[in-house]
Amino acid sequence: MSPEPTLPTPAPTAQPLSIARRPLDVEDYLDIARRHKSWIFAPTFAGLVISVTAAFLWPDTYVSEARIRVVPPQVPERYVASNVNTEMTERVMAMAQTILSRARLADLINSHGLYPRERKRMPLEDVIEEMRKSIQISPVYPLNDAGGGRGSSVAFRIEFAYENRYQAQRVVQELVTRFINESITGRASQSVMTTEFLRDKLAEAKKELDVIEGRLTAYKMRYAGRLPDQLQSNLQQLNALQTQLNAVSTSMSRVGQEKLLLETQLKSLKDQWQALGAAVERPVEAAAKSERLAQLERQILTFETQLSGLKEQYKDTHPDVRRAESQLAVLRRQRDALIAEEEQQRKLAQAQPVRREPQQPSREVRALEAEIKRLEVLIKTKDMDMEQLVKEQARLNDLIRQFQQRIEATPESEREYINLVRDYNLAKQRYDDLSFKSSQSEIATDLENRKQGETLELLDPASLPTTPTRPKRVRIVGAGLCLGLLLGVSLAGFREVKDTSLKNLKDVRAYTNLPILGSIPLLESDLLVRRRRRLVWLAWSTGCLLGLLLMIGSVYYYYTKSG
């Protein structure tokens, strides 16, 4: 064996030396590996044994999966709106919470005999939680929507991981069946609940509408014809009646003027008929006075008509009424003065001697008599027309008074009527809205009962896995071997760093700077060397044999159990 030189021990009084290590080369690394080969190989072999044993004792886990897809409604939504507004992704996740509940998972575990070892050493709650972790429900997105936008999923994947592939397949089949049934019953029950809710709300709205309608009807009956919304209609009718009254007043004035003209003509004819023989000294002046008197009569009649109309509209103290009365009084005084003047002239004419003209021919007298009769008939006709107009005026005045009373008697509780009308309109709108929604909900419920709404359909049945998903034994063995080798190399490096002895002639030359004349090998007893080698070989043989037995046993156990 080569000698193992050591650094010279410093004197007790000397200070410790700090010498930097020389750089290592390839030969040095090989020498380190040779010296610490046992520390490198032992962890590597231990890592291999542990990883192989763990990989083959770890039970296989098979993943069975199935796919269900969303079938859109058979009737387009623009014709029948659905009662279920949530997205299918949200509803599937909600159904998953129900299906993966404690009671249903416990029923699956008991019915299929799952997790027998775990149930012996763990409480049922932990076993259920373990099974819940083994079930995966995830949406499958279309190829053109890899980002997974909201509502874009058209299918869902259901997976279950278990050590027995046949039981994994049966569990997935059971889950798919439960999802499809839960989708049908859930949508139907939700639609029925929505329909019943809307029906109840519709009944409540109908009762509320009937109550408000009864209150509004009673109010209208109590204030019939005097309602606030009838005010405009009453004003319009009042204006129409006043217009008719003005027209009647105008007609009365016209008839009065015509009658006055006829009476004037009749009086003139009678005077001619009675005084055919009287002298006619001042015929022009008498005719002018008669014409002026007729004009005054017409004006008086016109003002009387206007005054009667004003009194119907205003009180006696109104300025227009007073002004009309004063003007009428002036005209009457002028008429009375003119009549008195004509009477005085007539008396003077009678007092003077009359010069009779020769008697008129009888033909002229007959013509005057016929004209007088005609005028009398026309005057009677005008009297009848005036009587009808007076009656019509009285009727219109009565109607005007009635409408004025209605307008003045408009109830002060107008706010109450406005509130009643507003409440009625709101209740009517709410009733119509609920009626429409209830009808649509009933149609949607009938659609769900016929199973023509949005449903789930089996796309891919539960698969029977042929190869286990985990564990990945090759990866586990490789990782264990690499970790063991890394640990051995780390231990060898640590020991080499802690060892400060001189290993070879390179170290002696580098650290002592002394010329090397020769080296004396380390002499040991052959018996001790052989004994040490035998102990090392025995230890290595035992360790390798035990490691091989462990690996062979785990492999045998795995294939025996699988078979």
Order of alpha helices (4+ residues) and beta strands (2+ residues): alpha-alpha-beta-alpha-alpha-alpha-alpha-beta-beta-alpha-alpha-alpha-alpha-alpha-alpha-beta-alpha-alpha-alpha
